[in-house]
């Protein structure tokens, strides 16, 4: 453990305004760290619903220089906050902070610290990474017109066909209308119904099958600040709701998280039309990027302009070391 650093693990619910201010101050407004997953509001929202959310606070002397939020599983395993909900993980830290992954795991008194979308700019996790994946990005910093022209010139026929699909939708169902955020309960209900039906059709498991995930999302929608906001976006054709997206944003980055659409309209590509409208709105609102999350998909190929790298792996601490840490903590020596 670096001699200049100390580690203290506290419940996320015990974070003070001083902690939150220090955490927020460490986050840049550009790059991977602009993701809303790194904002304290996300950790707070999950911690309000899930009991075992802790934060490792890293100090240099009396100065706070870093935070690492995690979720405890069976007491001895740490995982990202929200489990599979989390699409980005990392240590929120000052650029000159000294820390290492094993020290965090020991302070947390876990035998295993798992990560599945660890931002790979933090080399401290390289030795524990067993797989790497790409996470596509829609770069909107150039502005809407420049982005649109860039995609048109990329020669992707499906993207260039979207205006035609939109015109057909309007002819058959009515004028398209995009709402960047709504608090209408029926919109969220439609999202849940469509998303769970999608899980059934594709025989996959997803976070929205868990009731606690829905509670977290509702809490996020209730946060509407400049630095962080939950978003429930809706696309209508006439009076008919045809696609929905649940996500969250920071001041400059929007995370594409839980999209769904009316499956009876799949021939009209409502999901892609929704994403196009999201891009247009985001560029106009001053957001610099939309993160599409790790994994492949035709819709991602259609809209993405670049990508970032994330890692999968785990930090393993010998059980004897973790047990010693727990015993000394109970005796008041740590």
N, C-alpha and C positions, 0 to 999 in steps of 0.2 A: 504493500500500500504506500503510495507517495507520502512522504513525511509531512508535507504541507497540507494534506487534506484529511478531513474527518467526515464521518458519515453518520447520519442520524435518520432512522426510519420512523415516520409518524403516520397516523391514519389521515387519509386525504380529507376527511371531514374536519380535521383539526388545523388545516391550513389557515393561517391568519391573513389579514389584509397586507401585512408586511411581506409574507411569503408570496402572495399573489402578485404584488407589485414587482418584487424582484424577479419572479418567473416571467412575467410579461415583458419586463425590460430587457431580458436576455434574448428575446425572439426577434430575428430580423424580419423584414417585410418582403423579402425576396428569397427565391430558391426553395428547396425542400422544407426548410424550417418555417416557411410561411403557412404551411398546412394547418388547418384548424385542429387536427389531431394533437398538435403540440401545445395548444392553448390550455390554460388551467380550467377554462369553462367546460371543456369536454370531460376532463377528469372529475371535476366537481359534479357534473350531471350524472355520470355513471356511479360515482360514490354515493350519491343520494339514493340510489336504487339498490346497489350491490354493497354488501357489508365489508368485504375483504379487499378494499382498495387502499393501498398504502403509497407513500411517497418517500423516497430516499433523498434527504436534503444533504448536499455536499457543501462543506465550508472550508475556507482557507482562513484560519484564525477565527475571528468572529464574523467574517464576511461570507455571505451566501454566494456560492459560485456555480451551483448546479442543482438540478432536480431530476429525479427519475421516478415517474409514476409506474406502478405495476399492480396487478391483481394476484392475490394469494389464493392458491388452490390446494386444498388438503394441508394447509399450513406450511408445507415444505417445498412447494413448487410455486414459482412466480411466472406469470404470463402477462402479455399486454393488457392494458385496461380495456375491459369489454370483450376480451377474447377475440373471436373472429370478426367482431365489429371493427376492430382497429386495423386500418390499412397502412399506417406509418408508425414506427416506433424509433426512439432514440433518447439520449440523455440531453436535456435542455441545459446548456452550460455556457458560461462565459468563454470567449475564445482562448484565454490563457489559463483556464482551469485545468488542474491535474487530477485525473481520476482513472480508475480502471474497473473493468467489468466484474472481476472476481471480488473486489472489495465491496462493491454494491451488493453482490449476492450474499457475502458473509454478513454484511450489516443487516440485510433483510432476513437473515437466518433461514435461508432456503438451501436445499441441496441442488436444485436445478432452476435456472432462470431462462425461460424459453422466449424466443422471438421469432416472428414469421414474416415481418416486413420491416426489418431494421435498415434505416438509412445508411448507405455504405460509405458516406463521407466520414464516418466516425471509425477510424482504424482500430480503436480499442476492441471492437467486436470481430475483427477479421479472423483471429485465431479460432473463433468459435463458430464461424459461418460454414455450413455444409453445402448450402445451395445459394444461388443468386438468381434473381428474377428481374425483369424489366417492368417498370411502372410507367405507362404512357402519360404524356402531358399535352394539353392544348395550350399553346403559348399565345396569349392575347395581348401581350404588352405592345405589340406593333399596331394595335387598333383593329376594329372590325373590318373595315374595307380592305386593309392589307392582308389580314388573315383569310378573308373570303377569296381574294384574288390568288393567294398562295395555294389554297386548296383547289381552286379551279384549275390552276396551271399544273397541279400535280398529276392530272390526267385520270383521276379516280372517277370512273363513269357513274358509280352509285352516288357519289357526292353531287356531281353535276346534274343528276336526275332528280334531286330533291325538290327544286322549284316546281317541276312538273307534277310531282306527287302532291305537293301542297296545293296547287291549283285544282287538282282533281278532288282532293279532300273538301275544298271550299265549295266546289260545284255540287258535290253530293250531300254534304252535311251542313255547310254554312261557313261563315267567316272564321278564320283561325284567330284565337285569342290566347296569349300567354300571360300567366300571372306568376311573378317571380317568387312570391310567398303569400300563402293564404292560411287562415286559421279555421277554415270550414271543415267541420268534423267529417262530413261525407267524403271529402277529398281523401283524407287519410284512410278512412274505411275502405275506399275503393283501392287505394294502393295496397293495403294489407290483403284484401281479397285477391287481387290480381297477382301479387307477388307469391302468395302461398299456392295459388293455382299453378303458377309457373314452376315452383318447386315440385309439385306433384307431377306435372307433365314431364319434367326433365329428370325426375327421380333424384333430386339433389336435396341437400340440407342447407338451410340458411338461417341467419340470425333472427329474421323476422318470424320464424316459427316459435320463438320464445316470447312469452308475454312481457318479461322484464325488459327486453329490447324495445318493445313498443312504448313502455313507460319512459325509458331513456329518451327515445325520439320525441315524445310529447314534451318532455322537460326542455330539450334542446330548442324546440319550436318556440318556447316561451322566452328564449333569450334573443333579444333583437338589439344588439349594440353595434357600434362602428367597428370594433376590433374583433367581434365574434357574433355569429347569428346562426340559429338553426333555420333551415329553409324547407318549406313544403311547396313545391312548384307545380303548377297545373297547366295543362294545354287543353283548350276547348275548341271544338268545331261547331259553330253555332252555339246552342245551349248544351251540347253534349260533351261531357268530360271524356277525353280519349287517351290521355297519358298523364302520369304523375311522377314526380321525383322527390325523394326525401334526402336532404344533404345538409351540409353545414359549410360555413365560410369564415375566413378571417378577413382582415382588411384588404387583402390582395389575392387570396387564393380560395377557390370554391372546390369542394370535394364532391365528385360524382359518386354517389353512394348506393341508393336504393331506388332504381327506376322500375316502372311497370306501366303497362298500357292495356287497353281493352283488346283482348285476344281476337275478338270477332272482326277487328279492323287491321289485322296484321298485314294484309295485302297493301295497305296504304303507308306502311312504315311509320306509324305514329311515334315510336320510340326515337327514331332518327330525327324526325321533325322536331320533337321536344328538345333533343340535344342541340340542334341548330338554333332554336330559339333561346336556349340557355346561353349559348356562346354569344349570340348577338346582345342579349341583355347584359351579360357579364362584362363584355368589352365596353359597353356604354356606361356601366356603373363604376368603371375604373379598376376592375379586377384584372390581374395580370396573367392568371392561369387557371385552368381547370384540371385538377388531378383526376385521372380516370381509374387509378388503383391498379395493383398488380394483376396480371392475368391477360389472356388473349381474348380477342373478340373482333368480329367484323366491324362493329360500330366504332371500336377504338382505332382500328386501322383507317377508318374513314375520316376521323376528325383529328387524330393526334398529329402533332408536329415534331415532338421529340420524346425523350424518355429519361427516367432516372433509374438507378440501380438500388435494389433492396436485397437484404439477405435473410436467410432462414437458418436457424441453428439454436444452440443452447449453451449456456455457461453452466458447467457442472462443478460443484464444490464438494470435496470429499465429505461423506456423511459424518465422519468423526469430527471434522472441523466445524460443521454446522451444529452438531449436537453440543460441542464444547461452547459454542457461542450462545446457544439457548440456555445452557446450565449457568454460565457465568452471568448472563443477563438476569436470570431469576434470583441469583444470589446477590445481585447488586454490584457486580464488578465490571459491567459493560453498559 
